[in-house]
Amino acid sequence: MDGRRARQEVQYGNLLERKLNADTEASEAVTIRASEASLSPVWKEVKALKRTSHTPTHHHLCLKDTNTALLCENTDQQVECGGNLSLPICSGHVAKGRGGGVWLGSGESEERRGAAPDSEACVEKPRVHLPVPRRSLGTMSHFQLEGTNKTVLDRYMRLELPENKCQAMYIWVDGTGENLRSKTRTLHFIPKTPSELPEWNFDGSSTGQAEGSNSDVYLRPVAMYRDPFRLGDNKLVLCETYKHNKKPTDTNNRRECLEVMTRAAESRPWFGMEQEYTLLDTDNHPLGWPKNGFPGPQGPYYCGVGAGKVYGRDVVEAHYRACLYAGINISGENAEVMPAQWEFQVGPCEGISMGDDLWMARYLLHRVAEDFGIVVSLDPKPIPGDWNGAGMHTNFSTQEMREPNGIAEIEKAIEKMSKVHEEHIKAYDPKGGKDNERRLTGHHETSSIHDFSAGVANRGCSIRIPRGVAEEKTGYLEDRRPSSNADPYVVSERLVRTICLDEC
């Protein structure tokens, strides 16, 4: 690491020396875009912006998005850097960074504010130590992306793999019941079905799924998809998680869902889920929103077009294409009512494949957004106040509902659901209804969390019957209660258990 840092110092020093090799009678302001430059192999932007004559030489470093504190010994000036600012640094004088490292000027010594040319504040040659800003781990992917040359990465990703070898990314739901984890292994064959894939394990104490004294948790492959990132024969593998005693972990809801779907197979339950989500900057600020205010009121953003109405379309398009490539049954996407909020739809899917496809689509969404340096939030109410929340509206039908006069079966299903409203609410978000309580207020196209309701084309009801279904008297119903961070296995299992098996 020391050798690498030394090489970086030489690179940065030479770069600055070339840029700052100006006449000693000139004044030069230098803007350095330091957005996590400590993570970049080379600073990409060092620009000489302004020169004026007949003034002593000094430099200004313009820092952005760094929490490093800098001190110029000659000017006794210390600044906590949290945004764009100009910090004067004497030519050749030391500016110490509390965040780690030292910033130096051009290397030309001069007298300034009583500092002698041979004082400790002066140096003969430029040296630049890269400070490591203090920041949260949640912002690292953006900075790594900013400093990573994707063309260089692509050079390696295009290397051919040896014959009969592939990379398999094992993916699972962690102990939160909301987040996903993944790791990769090399396979010495090209798998055709999930049953061919070997079981694996991971450290469950680091994912909230086991104690440190007995931390091994097993990964059992259950679904397999094409890998849109590594391409070729490489695979994405969705896994169930099992404890050391081979019992399902607390957040392995797929196992119970599969049992219910198997028992109700004759009803041929179909699902279509509408996954809403919000795009954020790496500082968890809604993408495209003013930093010190709010955008205009809701209205022009739903299915909007134009730079002032939609934010993050590149992420949405990339995710859509990645899902299609992977083999996920994604059926569409659109911008939602709140700016920076989007939705994609998966389905129709039958039985257990609904949960499989939606979890994998969520994984791809997070991975694609990571490449763009953007954060995805599945919070049901990311912005309090007069803004729409985010849900996972679930469309459901059985074979009987899809037949002529199936509206009668739809009405029977709604009657069954009305009797277990509280039980469904508890199952429709990972926190037993606490998350949905912020969203289901009876406003912003939601029903009240306390009351069950149903209606035709009414988005303020618990259950909506689409207008076309009511007119044709056949089709499906829409359960609008599930939150955006709900587990699709739990939601689909409860609907089938209630409507098809008459259990709850």
N, C-alpha and C positions, 0 to 999 in steps of 0.2 A: 504493500500500500504506500509506503514511504517513497519507493522508487517511482511509482506512478504519479504521486503528488508532485515530486520533484520535476518530472517531465512536464506535467501540466503547468507548473510555475514558469518553466522556461518558455513554454508556448505563449502563455499569457503575457509574460514580460516582454518577449519579442514583439508580440502583437501591439501592445500598448506603446512600446518604444517607437515602432514605425509610425503609429498614428499620432504620437505626441511629439515627434521630432520637429518642433517648430522653433522659429527665432526666439531668442530669450527676451526680446523686446515686445513680443506679441502676447496677447492674452487669448486663451483658448478655453472654450467650454466643451466638455466631452460628455456625451450622454451614453451611459452604459446601461443597456437593458439587462437588469440583473434578476429577472424572474427565475429564481432558483438556478442561477448560473453555476452554482456549486455542484449541480448534478450533471452539467453539460460538459462534454469533452472539450468544446471550444465555445467561447462566447461569440454569438453570431453578429451582434450589433455593437460596433464601437465607431461612433461617428463624430467627426469634428464639426460642430455646429456653428461656431461663431468665433471670429477673430477681430480684435481691435488693437490698434498700436498704441505705443507710449504708455503702457501700464505694466506693472510688475507681473512676472509670470506666476500664475496659479491655476489650478484646475478645479473643476466642479464635477463630482460624480453624481449622476442622477440615478437614484436607486428606486426600484419598484418592487412591491410585494416581497419585502424582506423584513424580518424582525431583528436584524443585526444592528447593534448600537456601535456607532463609529465616533472616534475622538481624534481630532487633529491637535497634536501637542502644541503647535505654534499658535493656533488661533483659539485654543482652549474651548473648542466648540464640540459639543457632544449632542447627538441627535438619535432618538429612537426612530428607526426607519419603518414606517408602516404604509407608505404609499409613494407617490412621486415627489421628490424633493431634490434640491441642489445643495450639496455639502462642499464648501470650499476646503481644498486641501493644498497646502503650500507645495510648490514644485520641489519634489525630492524629499518632502517631509513625511513623517510617519503618521498614519491614521490607524489607530488600533481598533480592531473589531472585537467586542466582547463575545460575539457569536462564534469566534474562532478565526484565526488568521489575521493578516495585516495588509492594509491597502497602502500603496506607495505612489508618489507622484512620478514625474518624468525622470527623476534622477539628477536634475540640475539643482545644485545647492545655491541658495541665495539667502540674503538676510531679510527677515520679515518679522515685524513686531518684536524686535529685540532678540530674535534667535540668530546666533552666529552661524556662518556657513559650516563650521566644523562641529556644531553641537550634535548631541545624540539624535536630535530630530531630523538631521540631514543624512543623506546617504549618497554614495557615489554612483551606484548602478541601480536600475529599476528591478524591483522584485515584487511580485504580486502573489499573495497567499489568498486562496479562495475561502471566504467565510462560509460556514455552513449555517444557513438561517434556521431559526427555531420555528417549527411549524408542525401542524398535525399530520399524521400519517395519511389522512384522507385526501391530502392535496398532492401526494407524491406522484401519482400516475400522470397528472397534468404536466408537472415539471419534467418528469422523465420523458414524456412524449415530446415536449418542447425542445429538449436537447438531443433527442435521438434522431439520427438520420435514417428515415424509413427506407431510403434507397439502399443503404448499406445492409439493413436488416433483410430486405427482400433478396439480396444476393445470396444469403445463407438459406433463406426459406425455400429458394428454388433449387437447392442441391438435391439430387436424387437420393432416395433411401436405398439401402441394399435390398436385393430381391427377398420377398417374403418377410419383410419387416415393416412395421407401422407403429405410429404413436397413438396410444389410447388415453384420452383425458377422462379420468373417472370423476364424476360430479355427484354431489350429494347435498341434502338439506342439513344445516348444522343445528346446534342446540337451541337457537332462537326460534326455529320454526319458520323463519322468514329468509334468512341469508343462505347463500350457496357457497360451497367450498369445492376445490378441485385440485387434482394432481395427476401427473402423467407417468405412464410406464411404457416401456418398449415391448411389443409383442413380436414373436418370431413366426407369425403366420398372419394371414389376412382373415379376420373373423367375418362370418356371414350372418350369424345370429347372436343375441346376447348370451344364450346358453353356452356358447363356445368360450366365453371369456372367463378367465380365472377370478376367483375371489381375491380380495386384497384387504388391507387394513390401514388404519391411521391412528394418530394420537388423539383420542377422544377428549383428553383433559384440556386440550387446546381449542376445542370447538364447543365446549359446554355439554359434552355427551358422555363423559366418564370421569372417574376420579383418577388422580395421578398415580395412586398405588395399584390401579388395575385399569390402565388407560387404553388398551387395544380395543378398537371398535372395528367390526368387519364391514367391508363393502361388498354387496352382492349385486352384480350387474342385472338390470331388468329391462333396459331399453337402449338402443344404439342408434346413433345418427351420424351422418357425414360431417366432417369437420370443415367448416367454411374458412377457418383461419390457416390451418396447415395444408388443407386440400389433399389431393391424392387419395390414397387408401386409409388415411388417418381417420380416427373415430372419436366421437363424443359419446361417453357411456354414462347413462343415468343409473344411479345405484340406490338400493335400499341400505339402511344401516342397522347393524345388529350388535348387541352387547356381547361381552365375553361368554355369557351363557347361551348365546345364540337366540335370545329373545329380542324382539324389535326395540329399538331405542324409543324414547318418549316422543320424538318428533318424526318417527317413521310411520306416518299415517297412510302410506300406500298399502301396507299389508292388509289392514282392515278394510280399506276401500276395495281392494281386489276381491276379498271374500264376499262382500256385499254385491259387487257387480257380477260375480260368478253365480250367485244365488238368483239374481234378477235377470239373467241373460235372456230369458224368453220374452221379456218386455222390450228388449232392444233399446235401452235408454240412450238417447242422443243428447249431446251438450254442445253449446257454443258459448265461449266465455269472452267477454270484452274487458281486456286488461287496460285500465287507465294508469298513467304514471306521470310524474313531473320531472323535467330536466332542470338541473341545478349547475351553477358554476362550482368550481372546487372549493369556494368559500361558503357553499350551501346557500347561495343566493339564487333565486329563480332566474333561469337563463333569459337574457334579454331585458330583464326588468331594470329600471333605474336604480342606481346604487343608493340614492338618498331619497327615495320616494316610491310611488306606485305607478303602474301603467294606467292607461285609460280604463274606464269601466268595462265590464264584460259585455260582449255583444258582437264585435267584429272578428273575434278570434276563432270561433267554432268553424272548422273546415275552411279557415281563412287562407288567403293568398297574398303574398307581399311581405317585404322585409319588416314593415311596421306592424304586422299582424301575426306572424308565425316565427318561432325561434327553435332552431335545432332540427330542421327538416333533413339535413344530411345524415344525422344519426338515425332518424326514422327510416329513411330510404335504405341505408346500409343494413339496418336490422331486418327490414322486410326481405331484402334479397338473401341475407344470410340464413333466415328461417326457411325460405324456399329451397335453398341449396341443401340445407341439412336434412330436409325431408319432413319438416314440421307442417302440419295442416293449417297454416296461417291463411286467413281469408280476406284480410283487409287492414287498413289503418286510416286514421284521420286526426286532425288537430281538434283539441277539445275546447270547452267553453272558457276555461282560464288560460291566459297566455302562458306558454312554456309547458302546457299540459297536453299529452297525446294519448292515443288509444290504439291498440291493435287487437284484432279479433282472431281467435283460434277456434276452428270447428267448421262443420259439425264433426264431432268425434264420438265414437261409441265406447261406452264403458271406461275402463282404466286408461285408455289412450288419451282421454281428455287431460287428466292430471299430468301424465308423462309429457305431452306436447307443451302444455303451458309452462311447466317448470323449466323445460329446456329452452323455451322461447324467452323466459326471464333471464336465464343464464346468458343467452346470446345478446340480449339487450344490454346487460351490464358489461359484457366483454366489448361490444361494439362501442358503447359510450366511453369506455376506458381508452380506446384508441383515439377518441376525439377529445380526451381530457375533460369529459363531462360526467357529472354524477347523476344517477337515476334514483329517484325517491319513489317508494311505494306507500308513503304515508297517506292515510285516508283523508287527512285535512292538513296539508303542508303549510297553508297560509290561513291564519284565522281571519275572521271578518267576512266581508261581502264577496267571497270568492268560492267557486265550486270546489267540492272535495273530489276525491278519486275513489272509484269503486271497481268492482269486478262483476258487473252484471252478468247473470248466468241464464242463458236460454236453455230450456229443457223440454223434451218431448219423449213420449213412448210410442210404440208401434200403434197402440189404440188411438192416441191423440192425432196421429198422422193420417188416419183413415177417414173416410167420409163421416160427417157428423161427429168428428173427434172432439168438438167443442164441449160435448157433454163430459168426456173424460177429463178435459182441462178444468172444468168447473168442479168436478169431484176432487181433483188434485188440490185445487185452491182451498177447498173446504178442509181437507186433511191438514194442510199447512197452517191454516188459521188456528188450529188447536195446539200447535207446538211452536208458536212464534218465539217464545222466550228461549226455548232450547236451541232453535236455529240461530238466534242472535248471538248466543254464547259461542256457537261454533263458527260464526262467520268472520271472526278476526282472531289473530293469535293470542290476544289478551282477554279473551272471554267476553268481548263486547265493549271493553273500555276504549279501544281505538275507534270503533264505529260510533260510539256515543258522541264524539266530536263532529261526526259527519252527518248522521241521521237525525237531523233537527226539524224536518218538515219544511225546510227551505232549500234553495239551490238544487232543485230537481231530486229531492229525497223525501222519503216518508219519515214520520216520527218513529224513533227507536222503540217507543213504548206501545205503539198501536199497530195492529195488523190491518192492512187495507188492500183492495184490489180494484182494478178498473181498466177500461178499454182506452188505450192510447194515453194513459195518464202516467206521466213520469214522476208524479208526486205520491205514487202508491207503492206499497211493498211489492205487489205482484202486478205486472202490466201485461194485458192481453193486446198484442199488436192489432191495429185497425184491420189489416188485411186478414188476419186470422178470424176476427169476429165476423167479418163479412163472408168469408169462405167457409166458416164453421169447421175448420180443420187446421192443424198446425202445432203451435208450441206456446209456452208461456215464458215470461221473463221475470226472474227473481232479482230485484234491484237492491237487495239488502247486503250481499257480501261486500266486504271492504276490499280495497285494492291490494292489501297485503295478506288476504285470506289464503289458506292452503286449498288449492283446487281439489285435492283428494278428499278433504273433509267436507267441502261444499257439495261435491257430486255424490259422495257417500250418503250424506244426510238427506238429500233430495230423493235418492233411490230408496233409501230405507223407509222414508215417510210415505212416498207416493206408490211405490211398487210393492213393498213388503209389509206395509201397514204396521211398522214397528215403533216409530216415533216421529 
